[in-house]
């Protein structure tokens, strides 16, 4: 639809892909912090019932790598999506107004 309105590919990317990327980054960071806190809580609650006590430990490099891999995956998907948007010809965009 935005191709019909005369937007260029770069403008389409800045309208859709860039805001989505910002939300993904914020949600990834917030989700990681919440997940880490939940794991600490779960280990305290469930493993205190055992005779031996295990602590939850995650290296800082593992924390950083988990977020980096998530962002690399998102970047890959967004590049594929942007390429797909660029390949839509104007005549197809004009015929398919959904």
C-alpha positions in Angstrom: 0.0 0.0 0.0 2.8 2.4 0.8 4.3 1.8 -2.6 1.1 3.0 -4.2 1.3 6.2 -2.1 4.7 6.9 -3.6 7.1 6.0 -0.8 10.6 4.9 -1.7 12.1 1.7 -0.4 14.3 3.6 2.1 11.2 5.4 3.4 9.3 2.2 3.7 12.2 0.7 5.7 12.3 3.6 8.0 8.5 3.5 8.5 8.3 -0.2 9.3 11.6 -1.9 9.9 13.3 0.7 12.1 10.5 1.1 14.6 10.1 -2.7 14.8 13.8 -3.1 15.4 13.7 -0.7 18.3 10.8 -2.5 19.9 12.6 -5.9 19.4 15.7 -4.6 21.0 13.8 -3.1 24.0 11.7 -6.2 24.4 14.8 -8.5 24.1 16.6 -6.6 26.9 13.5 -6.4 29.1 12.7 -10.1 28.5 16.2 -11.1 29.3 16.3 -9.2 32.6 12.8 -10.6 33.6 13.9 -14.2 32.6 17.1 -13.9 34.5 15.2 -12.7 37.6 12.6 -15.5 37.2 15.4 -18.1 36.9 17.0 -16.9 40.2 13.6 -17.1 41.9 12.8 -20.5 40.5 16.2 -21.9 41.6 15.6 -20.6 45.1 12.1 -21.9 45.4 12.4 -25.3 43.8 15.9 -26.4 44.5 15.9 -25.5 48.2 13.8 -28.7 48.7 16.7 -30.9 47.6 19.4 -32.2 50.0 22.1 -30.5 47.9 21.8 -26.9 46.9 22.5 -25.8 43.3 22.9 -22.2 42.5 21.9 -20.6 39.2 24.9 -19.1 37.5 25.2 -17.6 34.1 28.4 -16.1 32.7 28.3 -12.5 31.5 29.5 -13.6 28.1 26.6 -16.0 27.9 24.2 -13.2 28.7 25.6 -11.0 26.1 25.8 -13.7 23.5 22.1 -14.7 24.0 21.1 -11.1 23.3 23.5 -10.8 20.3 22.2 -14.0 18.7 18.6 -12.8 19.1 19.5 -9.5 17.4 21.4 -11.2 14.6 18.4 -13.4 14.0 16.1 -10.4 13.9 18.5 -8.6 11.5 18.5 -11.6 9.2 14.7 -11.7 9.1 14.4 -7.9 8.6 16.9 -8.0 5.7 14.9 -10.8 4.0 11.7 -8.8 4.7 13.2 -5.6 3.2 14.4 -7.5 0.1 10.9 -8.9 -0.3 9.3 -5.5 0.0 11.8 -4.0 -2.6 10.9 -6.8 -5.1 7.2 -6.0 -5.2 6.5 -4.4 -8.6 4.3 -1.3 -8.8 1.8 -3.0 -11.0 1.2 -5.8 -8.5 1.0 -3.2 -5.7 -1.7 -1.3 -7.6 -3.7 -4.5 -8.4 -3.6 -5.9 -4.8 -5.0 -3.3 -2.5 -5.4 -5.3 0.7 
